[in-house]
Amino acid sequence: MLMLDATCASATADGMAAERAALVKALDMASLWQACAALVNKALPCHSCSLLFDIDGYRPLQGRHHLADAGDGDSRLVTSLEVAAPYLDANPRIRWYTFSQIASQDALAPERLKAQNPAPAWREFIHLAFWDGTRLEAVLSIRILAAHSELSDAELGFLAGLYPLLDASLQRVRLLESDRLRHKAVEDLLHELPLAALLVDGDLAPSYMSREARRICRRWSTDGERGGRLPRAIEAPLRRWMEDATGTTMAPGQRASFAIAHPQRPTETLRVEISSAPGNSLRHAQHLLILAPAGEAGEIDEALPARALPLLRCLSPSERKVAGLVASGLRNAAIAERLCRSRKTIESQISSIFRKLNVANRTQLARLLN
């Protein structure tokens, strides 16, 4: 009977450094499983192994499987946790267990195993169970070759070292996959918004462009432009601006903007708003760019940030100026004086702005535009 002892000696130095390093470096579930299977197959008399995850109750919704002997094609892999379910109910949050331990407490366990696989090519399995509180998150199932009824101290030590290593790797990969899903959702959202947003690195190479940004870049591009780069008409003045700003620290989230004119179409202008992403470093600089073409009559609304202009297409140029001044905190009398209009005209325009933008007050308008 194979029993696990979590107090056994830790694994000594061995020839599995490459496999361990691959497990530590894994950034997705596919590479994690490839490294894990290689490590288990090298360290243990393994018939087959599976990583079961996204577990609903004791039913795994996803899994990865490895069969050590490719010629054993008729072997059936036991992938459900039904055999272990009563044992897990009786031993919540247990980290390691074997089929022998299950059978010692549950006389019906052999029948459940036989129902899944009447003639397995192995006699024993080991489960490493990973928990999130009281919820079973993942299980590494290792089936041991039938000729091996006991594991050596070194093999038990390997399992002792594998558990925390795989636990940390699973948590890292789950966080990365969650971040990737959120990132994809944000990209999809930005892509559909009428906002010309780009994310560029320190060398101004774009890593993301919204649909509106792609449209503007196509218009500003010329024949022979480099693929995967900003149009030269935008990149060159942006690079000069950044060089002039060298030595000036831009706090994360702080924005600066400037206007550029098209080299072949001088009457066509573009405002570029730039902000540095939080956590920027010299090696991993990231900058968010918002592009805003000139408004009607070739004017750029200086009272508004570039990111707000595409949201205000339903407003007239005059209303955009008023909206920008309202968002900046000016009262009606000050706006009327600055624009040389009557206060009644300003009040009427503000009512029109609220209606068109579906906002109820000045605070909501400021939040929309700032």
N, C-alpha and C positions, 0 to 999 in steps of 0.2 A: 504494500500500500504506500502510495506516494503522498507525503504530507509536507507542507511548506512551513518553514520556520523563519519569520521575519527578522530574527536576531542572528541569522547566520552571517558569516564574515562577508564583508563587501568584496566585490569583484577585484581581483588583482589586475595589474597591467597586462595587457594581452595584445594580440595583433589585430584588433578591431577598431583602431583609432579612426580610420577613414570612414567606417560605417557610423561610428558615434558622431563624428564631425558632421556627416551628412544629415543625421537626425537633428542635430542642434541647428543647422543652417536651413532646414526645410521651411519654405514659405507658403506651401499649399499642401492640401491633403494628399495629393498624388505623390509628391516628392517625399513627404513624411512617411507614407506607407512603403514606398520603395526602399528607403533607408532602414525602416523598422524591420521589414521582412528579411532584408539582407543580413541585418545584425542577428536576428533570432535564428535564422537558418545556419549562420556561421557558428553560433555559440551553443546551440542545443541540438539534441537528436530529434529534429523536427520532422514530422510527417507533413503537416500543413498548419497554416495559421490564418487568422482572420482578425480584422479590426472592425468592430461593429460600433456604429455611432448613430446620432439622431434617434435615440431610443425612446419610444413611447410606451411607458409601462415597462414591459420586458420584451417589447417587439422592436428590433432594430429596423429603422427605415432606410439606412444606408450601410454599406459594408465594402471592405476591400479584402481580397482573398489571395492566398499564395499556397501552391502545392509544391512541396520540395522536389518530389520525383515526377517529372513531366510525363513519364511513362505510365504512371498510375492514374490513367484517365478515367477509370471507372469508379474511382473513389468519390464518395458523397461527403461533402463538407457539411458538418453540423453548424448551422449559422444562427439558429434561434436560441433564446435564453430560457426556453420553457423547461429544460432539464434542471436548470439552476434556480428557477423562480422561487420555489418554497424555501430553499436554503438561503437565498438573499433576503426573503421576508423575515426569516428567523435571525439573520445576521446582518442587520442594516449597516451600510457604509464599510463593509469588509473590503479590504484592498486585494488580497490574494486568496484564492481557494482552488481546490482540485476536484476532479470528479470523485476521487476516493473519499475526500472529506464530505462531499454531498451524500454519497452512498452510505457513509457511516451514520448519517442522521436521518436518511430518507430511504426506506426500503423500496419505494416505488420508482426511484431515480433510474435504476437500470432498465426498467420497462419503458420509461419515457425515452431514454437514449436509444433503445432498440427500435422503438417505433420510428425514430428519425433515421436511423442507419442500422439495418439488421446485421450487417457484417463489416464493421469498420476495420481498417488496416492499422488501427492504433487501439490502445487499451486505456489510455489516460489523457485527460486534457487539463491544462492549467489556464485559469482565467485571471487576468489583471483587470480589476474593476476601477473605473475613474468616476468620481462623484462630484456633483455640484450641490452641496448641502446634502439633502436626503434623496436627491434625484440622480438616478444612474445615467451618466452622460455617454460613456464609451466603455467598451470591453475589448481587450486583446485576448483572443482565444488561441492557445497553442496546443496542438495535438502532438503527443510524443510517440515516436515509433514503437511498435509493439514489442520489439526486442529489448527495450529499456524500461525496466520497472522502477528504477531509482535514479535520481540525479546526484551527481557528485557535488561536493562542497563548492567547487569552482562554478558549477552550473547554477546552484542555488544562489551563490554570490552574484552571479551575472543578473539573475532576476531581481535581486535586492537593489542593484544599481540601475536596472532598466526602468523600474517603476517611476522614480522621481524624474528621470530624464524624459520619459515618454509623457508623463503628466505635464511637465513644463512645455514640451513641444506641442502637445495638443492644445493647451491654453493659448500659446502664441499663435498657432495656425487659426484657431477659431476667432481670435481677435482680428487677425489680418483679413480673414474672409468676411467678417462683419464690416470692417472698414472698407473693403473693396465693394461690398454691396451698397454701403452708404455713398461711397464716392460715385459709383455708377448711377445711383438714383439722383444725386445732385447734378451730374453731367447731363442726364436725360432731361432734368427740369430746366437747367440753363439753356440747353440746346433749343428748347421750345419757346423760351422767353425772347421778347424783342430787345435783347441786350447784347451788344457786341463785346463779349468778354473773352479774354485770352489769358492763359497762364504760361509764363515764359521763365526759363532758367536764367542764370547769371550771364550766359552768352546770348541771350535773347532768342533761344530756340523754343518754339511753342510746344507745349505738351498737351494743351487743350485749346480748342476754339469752339465757340458757340456758332450756331448757324448764321446769325447776323454778322458775327466777326468774319466768318469765311466769305460772306457776300462782300463786305467792305474790302477785305484783302484782295479779292479777285478784281475789284474795280481799281484798286491802287497798284496792281501788279502790271508788269510789262512782259513782253516776250523774253524768254530766256531766263526768267526768275528761277532761283534755286528752290527745289522741292523741300518742303518741311521747314521753310524759313519765313520770316516776315517779309513783305514786299520791301525792296530797297528804299522806296520813297517814304516808308514808315520807319524802317530799322535804322537808317543812317542818322536822321535827326534825333531819334530816341537814344541812340548810342552816344551822340554828341552831348545830349542833355544829361545823360547819366555820368559821362566823364566830367562834365562841368560840376556835377553835384558830388563828385568823389570827395570824401572827407566829411560830408554832411550826413549825420546819422538820421535815418528815417525810422521812427518808432513803428512797431508792428501795428497795422491798421491805419497809420497816418497816410494821407493821400496828397499828391501833388499833381498838377495838370499844366499842360502847355499846348499851344496850337501849332500846327504845321500846315504848309501849303503844298499842294501837289506840284512836282517839278515841271510837268508838262502842261498842267492846267492850273495856273496860279490863282484863279478865282475860286477853285475848289479847296476848301480847308477842312481840317479834321482836328478835333480836340482829343488829346491822349491823356487819360488819367491813369496814374500809376500808384500802386500801393504795394508795400512789401508784406509778404506773408509772415505770420508769427513763426519764430524759431529759425529765421534765416541765418545762414552762416556763409562764410566765404566759399566753401565747397559746395553748398547745397542751397544757393540763393534761389528764391522763387518770387516772382513779381506778378501781380494781377494787373492787367491792362483793360481799360474800358475805352472803346473808341466811339466817338460821336461825330458824325458828319455835320457840316455847316447847316444851319437852318435856312429858312427862306431868305432870299435876297443875299445869300452868302454870309449871313451873320451867325455867330455862335453865341448862345445865351450864357453870358459870363456869370449870371447870378445862380446858375444851376450846375451841379456836378455832372460830369459826362455820363455817369451811370443812369442819371434820371431822365436824360433827354429822350431816349427811345420810348419811355413810358408815357411821354406827353404828346404823342403824335396827334391826339384828338384836340389839342389846344392850338389856338392861333399863336403866331409869334409874339403878339402883344400879351396874350394871356400867359404864355410861358415866362415872360419877364416878370409879370406880377406874381405868378406862383413861386418863382425863385426868391423874390423879395419877401413874400409871406413866410416861406420856409426858413429864411435867414433870420426871422424874428422881428422884422419891421412892422410897425402898425400902419393902419390905412392912411393916416395923415402924412406920415413920412414917405410912404410909397407914392402918394399923389404928388407930393412936392418933388421927389426925385424924378418922376416920369413926366412932370409938367401936365398933369391931368387933374380933373376935379375929383374930389373925394367920392362923390356920388358915382362917378364912372368906375373908380376902383372898387367900390362896394359891389356894383353890378357885375364887374368882371370876376370878383372873388366868388360870388354866388354861382356864376356860370362854371367856374373852375371846379368848385365842390361837386356840382351836379355831374359834370363830365367825367371826373375821376372817382366818383362814388365815395367821397369822403364827407364826414359830417362837420369837421371843424379844423382850425388851424393846426392843432396838435397832430391830428391824423395826417394832414398834408405834409407837415414837417417830417414825420416818420417815413412817409412814402418817398420823399425826395432826398433825404440826407443819408 
